[in-house]
Amino acid sequence: MLEIILGIVVVLSFLLFIFVLFNNKFQLAIIKIDKAEEDIDMYLQKKQELLDRTRPIINKELKKQDFMNQIDDIPEDANNFFKHDALKKSYNEFFKTLDENEKLLKSDALLKILDELNTNEENIIGAIKFYNDTVVEFNHLVVSFPARIIAIIKRYHKKEFYNNEKREIFEILNDK
């Protein structure tokens, strides 16, 4: 009788250990995803501010009043997926304008903003890569056994990726 009780205690302890172990893996992945989302949001806000700072310079130099007006249409509470797409269009419009008007490159203020934009874009790419890598880990936990049991109990579902690489390739192919 004592062996049976001891056996049950050992099995329950093992199951509890497995539960705690995989629950901690989920919690760590969630923390990392939240951090990546915060970083992406911060970098997107900075990108929006930098692009907004280019507008008066370009409006003054080229007498364009409708330059990158879509920045004004981005809602404050928009999700990062929407913000990233909208800002990417403005970013591309900015570089297209720079390519078409080389005299803009003589503006020291615009060159400083351009350097900040390039650094910020690298940071966005890094944050998105970190987010996607962490989502891969999380989604793997959601579908694999025994973590799947915890995912069902805690109602965790697969998370979406940033698929910008695929979208950018699609846009490049459509432009040709």
OpenMM code with the backbone's topology and positions (N, CA, C; nanometers):
from openmm import Vec3, app, unit

residues = "MET LEU GLU ILE ILE LEU GLY ILE VAL VAL VAL LEU SER PHE LEU LEU PHE ILE PHE VAL LEU PHE ASN ASN LYS PHE GLN LEU ALA ILE ILE LYS ILE ASP LYS ALA GLU GLU ASP ILE ASP MET TYR LEU GLN LYS LYS GLN GLU LEU LEU ASP ARG THR ARG PRO ILE ILE ASN LYS GLU LEU LYS LYS GLN ASP PHE MET ASN GLN ILE ASP ASP ILE PRO GLU ASP ALA ASN ASN PHE PHE LYS HIS ASP ALA LEU LYS LYS SER TYR ASN GLU PHE PHE LYS THR LEU ASP GLU ASN GLU LYS LEU LEU LYS SER ASP ALA LEU LEU LYS ILE LEU ASP GLU LEU ASN THR ASN GLU GLU ASN ILE ILE GLY ALA ILE LYS PHE TYR ASN ASP THR VAL VAL GLU PHE ASN HIS LEU VAL VAL SER PHE PRO ALA ARG ILE ILE ALA ILE ILE LYS ARG TYR HIS LYS LYS GLU PHE TYR ASN ASN GLU LYS ARG GLU ILE PHE GLU ILE LEU ASN ASP LYS".split()
positions = [
    Vec3(0.0812, -0.1197, 0.0000),
    Vec3(0.0000, 0.0000, 0.0000),
    Vec3(0.0858, 0.1265, 0.0000),
    Vec3(0.1902, 0.1250, 0.0811),
    Vec3(0.2804, 0.2396, 0.0873),
    Vec3(0.3498, 0.2612, -0.0469),
    Vec3(0.3838, 0.1508, -0.1149),
    Vec3(0.4484, 0.1630, -0.2466),
    Vec3(0.3546, 0.2270, -0.3478),
    Vec3(0.2274, 0.1955, -0.3409),
    Vec3(0.1302, 0.2533, -0.4348),
    Vec3(0.1156, 0.4033, -0.4108),
    Vec3(0.1035, 0.4431, -0.2860),
    Vec3(0.0919, 0.5863, -0.2527),
    Vec3(0.2193, 0.6594, -0.2940),
    Vec3(0.3336, 0.5993, -0.2651),
    Vec3(0.4608, 0.6591, -0.3045),
    Vec3(0.4715, 0.6695, -0.4563),
    Vec3(0.4263, 0.5679, -0.5265),
    Vec3(0.4264, 0.5702, -0.6732),
    Vec3(0.3366, 0.6799, -0.7270),
    Vec3(0.2188, 0.6974, -0.6681),
    Vec3(0.1267, 0.8036, -0.7114),
    Vec3(0.1873, 0.9407, -0.6851),
    Vec3(0.2492, 0.9580, -0.5697),
    Vec3(0.3142, 1.0854, -0.5362),
    Vec3(0.4261, 1.1160, -0.6356),
    Vec3(0.5054, 1.0162, -0.6702),
    Vec3(0.6152, 1.0356, -0.7665),
    Vec3(0.5594, 1.0745, -0.9031),
    Vec3(0.4566, 1.0053, -0.9493),
    Vec3(0.3966, 1.0355, -1.0800),
    Vec3(0.3355, 1.1754, -1.0801),
    Vec3(0.2613, 1.2099, -0.9755),
    Vec3(0.2018, 1.3439, -0.9665),
    Vec3(0.3097, 1.4521, -0.9589),
    Vec3(0.4158, 1.4254, -0.8851),
    Vec3(0.5272, 1.5211, -0.8775),
    Vec3(0.5914, 1.5402, -1.0141),
    Vec3(0.6090, 1.4309, -1.0860),
    Vec3(0.6667, 1.4387, -1.2200),
    Vec3(0.5757, 1.5188, -1.3133),
    Vec3(0.4447, 1.4925, -1.3082),
    Vec3(0.3495, 1.5658, -1.3923),
    Vec3(0.3471, 1.7147, -1.3569),
    Vec3(0.3532, 1.7447, -1.2278),
    Vec3(0.3578, 1.8844, -1.1840),
    Vec3(0.4857, 1.9521, -1.2328),
    Vec3(0.5969, 1.8800, -1.2252),
    Vec3(0.7238, 1.9330, -1.2750),
    Vec3(0.7150, 1.9637, -1.4246),
    Vec3(0.6594, 1.8729, -1.5024),
    Vec3(0.6435, 1.8929, -1.6468),
    Vec3(0.5529, 2.0129, -1.6733),
    Vec3(0.4425, 2.0233, -1.5996),
    Vec3(0.3505, 2.1357, -1.6161),
    Vec3(0.4212, 2.2683, -1.5893),
    Vec3(0.4913, 2.2762, -1.4776),
    Vec3(0.5623, 2.3996, -1.4410),
    Vec3(0.6698, 2.4319, -1.5447),
    Vec3(0.7435, 2.3318, -1.5891),
    Vec3(0.8495, 2.3526, -1.6876),
    Vec3(0.7945, 2.4129, -1.8166),
    Vec3(0.6896, 2.3535, -1.8718),
    Vec3(0.6355, 2.4047, -1.9980),
    Vec3(0.5577, 2.5344, -1.9794),
    Vec3(0.4941, 2.5515, -1.8649),
    Vec3(0.4271, 2.6779, -1.8375),
    Vec3(0.5295, 2.7920, -1.8342),
    Vec3(0.6452, 2.7659, -1.7735),
    Vec3(0.7516, 2.8660, -1.7705),
    Vec3(0.8040, 2.8970, -1.9106),
    Vec3(0.8122, 2.7963, -1.9958),
    Vec3(0.8549, 2.8205, -2.1343),
    Vec3(0.7550, 2.9106, -2.2059),
    Vec3(0.6263, 2.8859, -2.1840),
    Vec3(0.5238, 2.9728, -2.2429),
    Vec3(0.5371, 3.1155, -2.1898),
    Vec3(0.5528, 3.1280, -2.0587),
    Vec3(0.5616, 3.2608, -1.9982),
    Vec3(0.6832, 3.3375, -2.0499),
    Vec3(0.7946, 3.2690, -2.0637),
    Vec3(0.9152, 3.3329, -2.1173),
    Vec3(0.8927, 3.3787, -2.2616),
    Vec3(0.8308, 3.2939, -2.3414),
    Vec3(0.8029, 3.3313, -2.4809),
    Vec3(0.7081, 3.4505, -2.4871),
    Vec3(0.6081, 3.4533, -2.4013),
    Vec3(0.5123, 3.5652, -2.3989),
    Vec3(0.5825, 3.6949, -2.3599),
    Vec3(0.6693, 3.6871, -2.2605),
    Vec3(0.7453, 3.8061, -2.2188),
    Vec3(0.8324, 3.8563, -2.3341),
    Vec3(0.8988, 3.7660, -2.4032),
    Vec3(0.9849, 3.8050, -2.5154),
    Vec3(0.9029, 3.8654, -2.6300),
    Vec3(0.7860, 3.8087, -2.6574),
    Vec3(0.6998, 3.8623, -2.7635),
    Vec3(0.6506, 4.0014, -2.7257),
    Vec3(0.6090, 4.0185, -2.6010),
    Vec3(0.5643, 4.1509, -2.5557),
    Vec3(0.6754, 4.2540, -2.5672),
    Vec3(0.7964, 4.2153, -2.5289),
    Vec3(0.9117, 4.3066, -2.5383),
    Vec3(0.9390, 4.3432, -2.6842),
    Vec3(0.9335, 4.2434, -2.7711),
    Vec3(0.9566, 4.2700, -2.9132),
    Vec3(0.8489, 4.3628, -2.9688),
    Vec3(0.7238, 4.3426, -2.9288),
    Vec3(0.6159, 4.4301, -2.9753),
    Vec3(0.6365, 4.5734, -2.9263),
    Vec3(0.6802, 4.5884, -2.8012),
    Vec3(0.7095, 4.7223, -2.7482),
    Vec3(0.8216, 4.7882, -2.8278),
    Vec3(0.9272, 4.7120, -2.8568),
    Vec3(1.0393, 4.7664, -2.9332),
    Vec3(0.9947, 4.8071, -3.0733),
    Vec3(0.9179, 4.7207, -3.1380),
    Vec3(0.8689, 4.7513, -3.2726),
    Vec3(0.7843, 4.8773, -3.2684),
    Vec3(0.6970, 4.8880, -3.1700),
    Vec3(0.6117, 5.0062, -3.1576),
    Vec3(0.6956, 5.1327, -3.1392),
    Vec3(0.7967, 5.1232, -3.0540),
    Vec3(0.8839, 5.2383, -3.0296),
    Vec3(0.9567, 5.2803, -3.1586),
    Vec3(1.0120, 5.1819, -3.2305),
    Vec3(1.0847, 5.2137, -3.3539),
    Vec3(0.9910, 5.2669, -3.4623),
    Vec3(0.8680, 5.2163, -3.4674),
    Vec3(0.7723, 5.2671, -3.5658),
    Vec3(0.7308, 5.4101, -3.5333),
    Vec3(0.7151, 5.4415, -3.4060),
    Vec3(0.6841, 5.5792, -3.3673),
    Vec3(0.7987, 5.6720, -3.4057),
    Vec3(0.9201, 5.6265, -3.3819),
    Vec3(1.0374, 5.7084, -3.4190),
    Vec3(1.0426, 5.7270, -3.5703),
    Vec3(1.0127, 5.6204, -3.6458),
    Vec3(1.0125, 5.6304, -3.7916),
    Vec3(0.9079, 5.7316, -3.8367),
    Vec3(0.7904, 5.7276, -3.7748),
    Vec3(0.6848, 5.8211, -3.8107),
    Vec3(0.7278, 5.9652, -3.7808),
    Vec3(0.7918, 5.9864, -3.6663),
    Vec3(0.8408, 6.1194, -3.6311),
    Vec3(0.9472, 6.1673, -3.7298),
    Vec3(1.0398, 6.0783, -3.7644),
    Vec3(1.1464, 6.1168, -3.8579),
    Vec3(1.0904, 6.1495, -3.9951),
    Vec3(0.9992, 6.0662, -4.0451),
    Vec3(0.9385, 6.0950, -4.1756),
    Vec3(0.8589, 6.2244, -4.1705),
    Vec3(0.7936, 6.2488, -4.0584),
    Vec3(0.7166, 6.3721, -4.0433),
    Vec3(0.8095, 6.4941, -4.0449),
    Vec3(0.9307, 6.4775, -3.9904),
    Vec3(1.0280, 6.5882, -3.9917),
    Vec3(1.0807, 6.6180, -4.1318),
    Vec3(1.0734, 6.5203, -4.2229),
    Vec3(1.1215, 6.5460, -4.3594),
    Vec3(1.0217, 6.6271, -4.4412),
    Vec3(0.8959, 6.6216, -4.4027),
    Vec3(0.7913, 6.6860, -4.4836),
    Vec3(0.8116, 6.8359, -4.5021),
    Vec3(0.8368, 6.9135, -4.3949),
    Vec3(0.8544, 7.0580, -4.4178),
    Vec3(0.9756, 7.0908, -4.5060),
    Vec3(1.0807, 7.0113, -4.4916),
    Vec3(1.2009, 7.0360, -4.5723),
    Vec3(1.1699, 7.0119, -4.7196),
    Vec3(1.1049, 6.9016, -4.7494),
    Vec3(1.0727, 6.8690, -4.8884),
    Vec3(0.9662, 6.9637, -4.9425),
    Vec3(0.8682, 6.9979, -4.8608),
    Vec3(0.7664, 7.0938, -4.9047),
    Vec3(0.8296, 7.2282, -4.9396),
    Vec3(0.9275, 7.2706, -4.8605),
    Vec3(0.9954, 7.3985, -4.8848),
    Vec3(1.0796, 7.3924, -5.0129),
    Vec3(1.1566, 7.2856, -5.0281),
    Vec3(1.2474, 7.2731, -5.1427),
    Vec3(1.1739, 7.2485, -5.2746),
    Vec3(1.0731, 7.1645, -5.2712),
    Vec3(1.0071, 7.1220, -5.3955),
    Vec3(0.8693, 7.1845, -5.4160),
    Vec3(0.8255, 7.2620, -5.3185),
    Vec3(0.6923, 7.3242, -5.3256),
    Vec3(0.5827, 7.2181, -5.3408),
    Vec3(0.6000, 7.1071, -5.2680),
    Vec3(0.5010, 6.9987, -5.2670),
    Vec3(0.4205, 7.0101, -5.1390),
    Vec3(0.2910, 7.0254, -5.1505),
    Vec3(0.2073, 7.0367, -5.0315),
    Vec3(0.1421, 6.9032, -4.9932),
    Vec3(0.1424, 6.8078, -5.0823),
    Vec3(0.0745, 6.6809, -5.0557),
    Vec3(0.1733, 6.5670, -5.0322),
    Vec3(0.2909, 6.6000, -4.9854),
    Vec3(0.3950, 6.4993, -4.9688),
    Vec3(0.3702, 6.4153, -4.8441),
    Vec3(0.3609, 6.2856, -4.8602),
    Vec3(0.3443, 6.1866, -4.7536),
    Vec3(0.2281, 6.2189, -4.6599),
    Vec3(0.1156, 6.2591, -4.7150),
    Vec3(-0.0005, 6.2903, -4.6317),
    Vec3(-0.0589, 6.1680, -4.5634),
    Vec3(-0.0266, 6.0480, -4.6121),
    Vec3(-0.0805, 5.9265, -4.5506),
    Vec3(-0.0306, 5.9075, -4.4077),
    Vec3(0.0774, 5.9759, -4.3697),
    Vec3(0.1261, 5.9680, -4.2317),
    Vec3(0.0203, 6.0230, -4.1363),
    Vec3(-0.0496, 6.1281, -4.1797),
    Vec3(-0.1527, 6.1886, -4.0952),
    Vec3(-0.2724, 6.0967, -4.0756),
    Vec3(-0.2901, 5.9998, -4.1648),
    Vec3(-0.4062, 5.9111, -4.1594),
    Vec3(-0.3850, 5.7887, -4.0705),
    Vec3(-0.2655, 5.7723, -4.0140),
    Vec3(-0.2383, 5.6564, -3.9286),
    Vec3(-0.2980, 5.6837, -3.7906),
    Vec3(-0.3941, 5.6014, -3.7499),
    Vec3(-0.4541, 5.6221, -3.6164),
    Vec3(-0.3522, 5.5974, -3.5054),
    Vec3(-0.3673, 5.6697, -3.3953),
    Vec3(-0.2767, 5.6548, -3.2809),
    Vec3(-0.2779, 5.5127, -3.2255),
    Vec3(-0.3954, 5.4500, -3.2265),
    Vec3(-0.4081, 5.3174, -3.1662),
    Vec3(-0.3992, 5.2037, -3.2688),
    Vec3(-0.3457, 5.2345, -3.3871),
    Vec3(-0.3318, 5.1309, -3.4911),
    Vec3(-0.2332, 5.0248, -3.4443),
    Vec3(-0.2583, 4.9007, -3.4867),
    Vec3(-0.1644, 4.7954, -3.4488),
    Vec3(-0.0358, 4.8079, -3.5303),
    Vec3(0.0686, 4.7403, -3.4838),
    Vec3(0.2002, 4.7537, -3.5457),
    Vec3(0.2039, 4.7024, -3.6886),
    Vec3(0.1217, 4.6011, -3.7201),
    Vec3(0.1187, 4.5492, -3.8564),
    Vec3(0.0717, 4.6584, -3.9519),
    Vec3(-0.0368, 4.7274, -3.9148),
    Vec3(-0.0921, 4.8343, -3.9977),
    Vec3(0.0045, 4.9519, -4.0068),
    Vec3(0.0597, 4.9928, -3.8909),
    Vec3(0.1541, 5.1051, -3.8884),
    Vec3(0.2749, 5.0775, -3.9774),
    Vec3(0.3270, 4.9555, -3.9664),
    Vec3(0.4468, 4.9215, -4.0426),
    Vec3(0.4198, 4.9313, -4.1920),
    Vec3(0.3060, 4.8795, -4.2364),
    Vec3(0.2714, 4.8867, -4.3789),
    Vec3(0.2549, 5.0305, -4.4250),
    Vec3(0.1838, 5.1104, -4.3465),
    Vec3(0.1592, 5.2499, -4.3843),
    Vec3(0.2897, 5.3296, -4.3872),
    Vec3(0.3752, 5.3082, -4.2879),
    Vec3(0.5018, 5.3809, -4.2835),
    Vec3(0.5968, 5.3345, -4.3923),
    Vec3(0.5884, 5.2089, -4.4302),
    Vec3(0.6736, 5.1567, -4.5386),
    Vec3(0.6424, 5.2292, -4.6692),
    Vec3(0.5136, 5.2548, -4.6946),
    Vec3(0.4753, 5.3270, -4.8157),
    Vec3(0.5314, 5.4687, -4.8135),
    Vec3(0.5225, 5.5356, -4.6991),
    Vec3(0.5772, 5.6710, -4.6873),
    Vec3(0.7289, 5.6701, -4.7011),
    Vec3(0.7919, 5.5713, -4.6425),
    Vec3(0.9370, 5.5563, -4.6500),
    Vec3(0.9801, 5.5392, -4.7960),
    Vec3(0.9095, 5.4540, -4.8681),
    Vec3(0.9406, 5.4327, -5.0101),
    Vec3(0.9159, 5.5594, -5.0915),
    Vec3(0.8079, 5.6323, -5.0602),
    Vec3(0.7804, 5.7583, -5.1294),
    Vec3(0.8911, 5.8593, -5.1029),
    Vec3(0.9396, 5.8634, -4.9798),
    Vec3(1.0486, 5.9539, -4.9443),
    Vec3(1.1732, 5.9239, -5.0268),
    Vec3(1.2121, 5.7972, -5.0355),
    Vec3(1.3314, 5.7613, -5.1112),
    Vec3(1.3119, 5.7816, -5.2613),
    Vec3(1.1939, 5.7607, -5.3113),
    Vec3(1.1659, 5.7869, -5.4519),
    Vec3(1.1820, 5.9366, -5.4814),
    Vec3(1.1343, 6.0197, -5.3915),
    Vec3(1.1482, 6.1648, -5.4062),
    Vec3(1.2951, 6.2050, -5.4002),
    Vec3(1.3721, 6.1426, -5.3106),
    Vec3(1.5155, 6.1715, -5.3031),
    Vec3(1.5869, 6.1328, -5.4328),
    Vec3(1.5500, 6.0179, -5.4886),
    Vec3(1.6121, 5.9729, -5.6135),
    Vec3(1.5798, 6.0671, -5.7297),
    Vec3(1.4596, 6.1183, -5.7319),
    Vec3(1.4162, 6.2053, -5.8412),
    Vec3(1.4679, 6.3477, -5.8266),
    Vec3(1.5073, 6.3879, -5.7064),
    Vec3(1.5494, 6.5258, -5.6805),
    Vec3(1.6795, 6.5260, -5.6014),
    Vec3(1.7889, 6.5155, -5.6718),
    Vec3(1.9194, 6.5051, -5.6057),
    Vec3(1.9569, 6.6324, -5.5300),
    Vec3(1.8939, 6.7441, -5.5620),
    Vec3(1.9262, 6.8674, -5.4894),
    Vec3(1.8862, 6.8585, -5.3420),
    Vec3(1.7958, 6.7679, -5.3100),
    Vec3(1.7559, 6.7496, -5.1704),
    Vec3(1.8706, 6.6961, -5.0864),
    Vec3(1.9622, 6.6238, -5.1492),
    Vec3(2.0747, 6.5654, -5.0761),
    Vec3(2.1769, 6.6702, -5.0319),
    Vec3(2.1578, 6.7941, -5.0720),
    Vec3(2.2458, 6.9021, -5.0283),
    Vec3(2.2017, 6.9617, -4.8948),
    Vec3(2.0852, 6.9231, -4.8480),
    Vec3(2.0323, 6.9728, -4.7213),
    Vec3(2.0928, 6.8925, -4.6059),
    Vec3(2.1672, 6.9611, -4.5196),
    Vec3(2.2292, 6.8950, -4.4048),
    Vec3(2.1232, 6.8376, -4.3101),
    Vec3(2.0149, 6.9110, -4.2900),
    Vec3(1.9085, 6.8639, -4.2002),
    Vec3(1.8471, 6.7349, -4.2540),
    Vec3(1.8259, 6.7306, -4.3839),
    Vec3(1.7666, 6.6105, -4.4446),
    Vec3(1.8641, 6.4930, -4.4396),
    Vec3(1.9923, 6.5190, -4.4594),
    Vec3(2.0925, 6.4115, -4.4510),
    Vec3(2.1002, 6.3547, -4.3093),
    Vec3(2.0884, 6.4417, -4.2086),
    Vec3(2.0896, 6.3946, -4.0699),
    Vec3(1.9681, 6.3056, -4.0438),
    Vec3(1.8528, 6.3486, -4.0909),
    Vec3(1.7309, 6.2686, -4.0744),
    Vec3(1.7447, 6.1367, -4.1499),
    Vec3(1.8048, 6.1409, -4.2672),
    Vec3(1.8248, 6.0203, -4.3478),
    Vec3(1.9116, 5.9182, -4.2729),
    Vec3(2.0181, 5.9654, -4.2081),
    Vec3(2.1022, 5.8753, -4.1282),
    Vec3(2.0224, 5.8136, -4.0128),
    Vec3(1.9435, 5.8967, -3.9460),
    Vec3(1.8609, 5.8454, -3.8362),
    Vec3(1.7579, 5.7452, -3.8868),
    Vec3(1.7012, 5.7726, -4.0040),
    Vec3(1.6036, 5.6798, -4.0636),
    Vec3(1.6676, 5.5458, -4.0954),
    Vec3(1.7880, 5.5495, -4.1508),
    Vec3(1.8571, 5.4243, -4.1850),
    Vec3(1.8874, 5.3419, -4.0599),
    Vec3(1.9347, 5.4078, -3.9551),
    Vec3(1.9619, 5.3380, -3.8290),
    Vec3(1.8329, 5.2812, -3.7705),
    Vec3(1.7280, 5.3619, -3.7741),
    Vec3(1.5986, 5.3186, -3.7213),
    Vec3(1.5440, 5.2006, -3.8016),
    Vec3(1.5621, 5.2026, -3.9318),
    Vec3(1.5132, 5.0924, -4.0160),
    Vec3(1.5856, 4.9618, -3.9817),
    Vec3(1.7158, 4.9703, -3.9545),
    Vec3(1.7904, 4.8514, -3.9121),
    Vec3(1.7373, 4.7991, -3.7786),
    Vec3(1.7042, 4.8913, -3.6884),
    Vec3(1.6483, 4.8515, -3.5591),
    Vec3(1.5119, 4.7848, -3.5758),
    Vec3(1.4305, 4.8366, -3.6660),
    Vec3(1.2992, 4.7769, -3.6918),
    Vec3(1.3167, 4.6353, -3.7460),
    Vec3(1.4072, 4.6181, -3.8395),
    Vec3(1.4314, 4.4860, -3.8982),
    Vec3(1.4773, 4.3879, -3.7901),
    Vec3(1.5673, 4.4324, -3.7023),
    Vec3(1.6147, 4.3467, -3.5941),
    Vec3(1.5038, 4.3109, -3.4962),
    Vec3(1.4202, 4.4083, -3.4614),
    Vec3(1.3100, 4.3826, -3.3679),
    Vec3(1.2076, 4.2876, -3.4297),
    Vec3(1.1809, 4.3034, -3.5584),
    Vec3(1.0864, 4.2143, -3.6264),
    Vec3(1.1434, 4.0730, -3.6337),
    Vec3(1.2730, 4.0612, -3.6600),
    Vec3(1.3348, 3.9280, -3.6636),
    Vec3(1.3257, 3.8615, -3.5263),
    Vec3(1.3547, 3.9379, -3.4212),
    Vec3(1.3437, 3.8847, -3.2855),
    Vec3(1.1994, 3.8420, -3.2567),
    Vec3(1.1034, 3.9248, -3.2963),
    Vec3(0.9620, 3.8919, -3.2772),
    Vec3(0.9274, 3.7621, -3.3498),
    Vec3(0.9638, 3.7544, -3.4781),
    Vec3(0.9309, 3.6346, -3.5568),
    Vec3(0.9975, 3.5094, -3.5001),
    Vec3(1.1232, 3.5209, -3.4581),
    Vec3(1.1924, 3.4050, -3.3996),
    Vec3(1.1234, 3.3583, -3.2716),
    Vec3(1.0802, 3.4536, -3.1906),
    Vec3(1.0120, 3.4186, -3.0662),
    Vec3(0.8740, 3.3598, -3.0940),
    Vec3(0.8049, 3.4107, -3.1945),
    Vec3(0.6747, 3.3561, -3.2315),
    Vec3(0.6903, 3.2119, -3.2819),
    Vec3(0.8000, 3.1832, -3.3506),
    Vec3(0.8261, 3.0454, -3.3932),
    Vec3(0.8354, 2.9544, -3.2703),
    Vec3(0.9101, 2.9972, -3.1682),
    Vec3(0.9215, 2.9185, -3.0452),
    Vec3(0.7841, 2.8991, -2.9794),
    Vec3(0.7091, 3.0086, -2.9688),
    Vec3(0.5779, 3.0035, -2.9051),
    Vec3(0.4838, 2.9103, -2.9814),
    Vec3(0.4773, 2.9273, -3.1135),
    Vec3(0.3881, 2.8445, -3.1949),
    Vec3(0.4281, 2.6972, -3.1898),
    Vec3(0.5570, 2.6717, -3.1794),
    Vec3(0.6042, 2.5341, -3.1648),
    Vec3(0.5531, 2.4739, -3.0341),
    Vec3(0.5569, 2.5527, -2.9281),
    Vec3(0.5048, 2.5050, -2.8001),
    Vec3(0.3540, 2.4778, -2.8088),
    Vec3(0.2828, 2.5652, -2.8786),
    Vec3(0.1366, 2.5516, -2.8884),
    Vec3(0.0961, 2.4204, -2.9540),
    Vec3(0.1754, 2.3719, -3.0473),
    Vec3(0.1354, 2.2517, -3.1225),
    Vec3(0.2054, 2.1234, -3.0782),
    Vec3(0.3060, 2.1332, -2.9926),
    Vec3(0.3800, 2.0121, -2.9572),
    Vec3(0.3344, 1.9562, -2.8219),
    Vec3(0.3469, 1.8251, -2.8094),
    Vec3(0.3107, 1.7564, -2.6857),
    Vec3(0.4315, 1.7560, -2.5940),
    Vec3(0.4204, 1.7754, -2.4699),
    Vec3(0.3052, 1.7932, -2.3823),
    Vec3(0.2635, 1.9389, -2.3634),
    Vec3(0.3361, 2.0318, -2.4241),
    Vec3(0.3036, 2.1734, -2.4088),
    Vec3(0.1645, 2.2057, -2.4654),
    Vec3(0.1197, 2.1263, -2.5596),
    Vec3(-0.0131, 2.1458, -2.6195),
    Vec3(-0.1227, 2.1387, -2.5132),
    Vec3(-0.1049, 2.0534, -2.4148),
    Vec3(-0.2033, 2.0406, -2.3062),
    Vec3(-0.2133, 2.1727, -2.2294),
    Vec3(-0.0990, 2.2328, -2.2000),
    Vec3(-0.0982, 2.3621, -2.1300),
    Vec3(-0.1587, 2.4700, -2.2186),
    Vec3(-0.1293, 2.4660, -2.3477),
    Vec3(-0.1857, 2.5638, -2.4405),
    Vec3(-0.3385, 2.5555, -2.4424),
    Vec3(-0.3912, 2.4351, -2.4367),
    Vec3(-0.5366, 2.4170, -2.4341),
    Vec3(-0.5937, 2.4696, -2.3028),
    Vec3(-0.5294, 2.4344, -2.1925),
    Vec3(-0.5768, 2.4782, -2.0609),
    Vec3(-0.5746, 2.6305, -2.0501),
    Vec3(-0.4663, 2.6913, -2.0959),
    Vec3(-0.4496, 2.8369, -2.0835),
    Vec3(-0.5051, 2.9133, -2.2042),
    Vec3(-0.5584, 2.8402, -2.3010),
    Vec3(-0.6186, 2.8987, -2.4223),
    Vec3(-0.5182, 2.9825, -2.5022),
    Vec3(-0.3984, 2.9288, -2.5186),
    Vec3(-0.2982, 2.9918, -2.6034),
    Vec3(-0.3218, 2.9470, -2.7472),
    Vec3(-0.3091, 3.0393, -2.8389),
    Vec3(-0.3249, 3.0097, -2.9812),
    Vec3(-0.2013, 3.0582, -3.0549),
    Vec3(-0.1828, 3.0048, -3.1746),
    Vec3(-0.0696, 3.0481, -3.2557),
    Vec3(-0.0763, 3.1990, -3.2782),
    Vec3(0.0400, 3.2604, -3.2863),
    Vec3(0.0497, 3.4043, -3.3116),
    Vec3(0.0916, 3.4283, -3.4560),
    Vec3(0.0566, 3.5460, -3.5067),
    Vec3(0.0893, 3.5851, -3.6433),
    Vec3(0.2328, 3.6357, -3.6524),
    Vec3(0.2934, 3.6143, -3.7677),
    Vec3(0.4270, 3.6648, -3.7974),
    Vec3(0.4175, 3.7988, -3.8679),
    Vec3(0.5284, 3.8707, -3.8661),
    Vec3(0.5463, 3.9813, -3.9597),
    Vec3(0.5974, 3.9165, -4.0874),
    Vec3(0.5230, 3.9276, -4.1941),
    Vec3(0.5613, 3.8641, -4.3201),
    Vec3(0.6126, 3.9671, -4.4200),
    Vec3(0.6877, 4.0628, -4.3734),
    Vec3(0.7301, 4.1724, -4.4594),
    Vec3(0.8195, 4.1275, -4.5732),
    Vec3(0.9045, 4.0287, -4.5470),
    Vec3(0.9936, 3.9850, -4.6530),
    Vec3(0.9128, 3.9350, -4.7725),
    Vec3(0.8110, 3.8564, -4.7457),
    Vec3(0.7288, 3.8031, -4.8535),
    Vec3(0.6521, 3.9151, -4.9234),
    Vec3(0.5996, 4.0101, -4.8440),
    Vec3(0.5261, 4.1229, -4.9025),
    Vec3(0.6175, 4.2086, -4.9890),
    Vec3(0.7395, 4.2348, -4.9407),
    Vec3(0.8327, 4.3186, -5.0161),
    Vec3(0.8710, 4.2526, -5.1479),
    Vec3(0.8956, 4.1222, -5.1456),
    Vec3(0.9279, 4.0517, -5.2697),
    Vec3(0.8092, 4.0603, -5.3660),
    Vec3(0.6894, 4.0451, -5.3134),
    Vec3(0.5680, 4.0540, -5.3956),
    Vec3(0.5564, 4.1940, -5.4561),
    Vec3(0.5807, 4.2993, -5.3767),
    Vec3(0.5733, 4.4363, -5.4270),
    Vec3(0.6789, 4.4614, -5.5347),
    Vec3(0.7997, 4.4108, -5.5132),
    Vec3(0.9066, 4.4299, -5.6109),
    Vec3(0.8679, 4.3634, -5.7420),
    Vec3(0.8151, 4.2411, -5.7358),
    Vec3(0.7762, 4.1711, -5.8576),
    Vec3(0.6590, 4.2398, -5.9277),
    Vec3(0.5684, 4.3000, -5.8512),
    Vec3(0.4547, 4.3702, -5.9121),
    Vec3(0.4969, 4.5016, -5.9767),
    Vec3(0.6037, 4.5640, -5.9264),
    Vec3(0.6513, 4.6893, -5.9836),
    Vec3(0.7164, 4.6709, -6.1205),
    Vec3(0.7612, 4.5493, -6.1498),
    Vec3(0.8313, 4.5251, -6.2771),
    Vec3(0.7363, 4.5000, -6.3899),
] * unit.nanometer
topology = app.Topology()
chain = topology.addChain("A")
for resn in residues:
    res = topology.addResidue(resn, chain)
    for name in ("N", "CA", "C"):
        topology.addAtom(name, app.Element.getBySymbol(name[0]), res)
